[in-house]
Structure formats: C-alpha cells, structure tokens
Amino acid sequence: MAENLQAEDNKLVVLARSTRARTGAAQGAALRDQDGRTYAGATVDLPSLQVSALDVCIAMAVASGSTGVEAAVVLGDGAVAEADLAALRDFAGTGVPVHTGAPNGTVSGTLTT
C-alpha cells in the first residue's frame, strides 16, 4: 500500500485487493461515497457481459442511492479505461481521485475525474 494515502483510502486498497484476489479477476476496485459507504467489485468477463471493476462499483453506488464519490481505487492488470473515468465523472463530477496500482496493492499513481 502507499504510505502517502489517507487511512480511508488505504481501506479502499485493501478492499480492491481482496476482491480481485478472491475472484481471480483482471481488476479489483473499491470506492467510498460521500456518506462513507464503501463498494467493492471485480471485473466481470462473461461471454455475454463485460463490466469493468470500477463500473461494478459505480453501479452498486448508484443502485444504493449514493449521490457522490469521495475516492476510488483500481488495482490489477492494465490501465483504467477512459470510459470508466467518464462514467465516474458522469456520476460524481470532476476532481474525484482514482488511485491505481498493481494487483498486490502497491499504488503507483492517482488519476482524477
């Protein structure tokens, strides 16, 4: 985990890492909404359905009645797709930090919506 992340963001790293590891998915993600609720998800890659880990988290937050996001984490193989950032921006607006990193939880950078 990154030493420079806030404690609440480190919790997101733990959630994203464990969700990805449990499912064996390409990516794991977690986000924290403006009420402090957290959502974790993994990439869905079925023949008839493909959803990114971040989009899974966004969908769960929207379905739960959340109105915004404080921060998100995406860990795993590959970069965060621009379409995923756009979906988060549509839901939560601009300026939301998205910490990115390796499957083991090492955070290597931060994007913003």
Buried (B, 14 or more C-beta within 10 A) or exposed (E): BBEEBEEEBBBBBBBBBBBBBEBEBBBBBBBBBEEEEBBBBBBBEEEEEEBBBBBBBBBBBBEEEBEEBBBBBBBBEEEBBEEBBEBBBEBBEEEBBBBBBEBEBEBEEBBEB
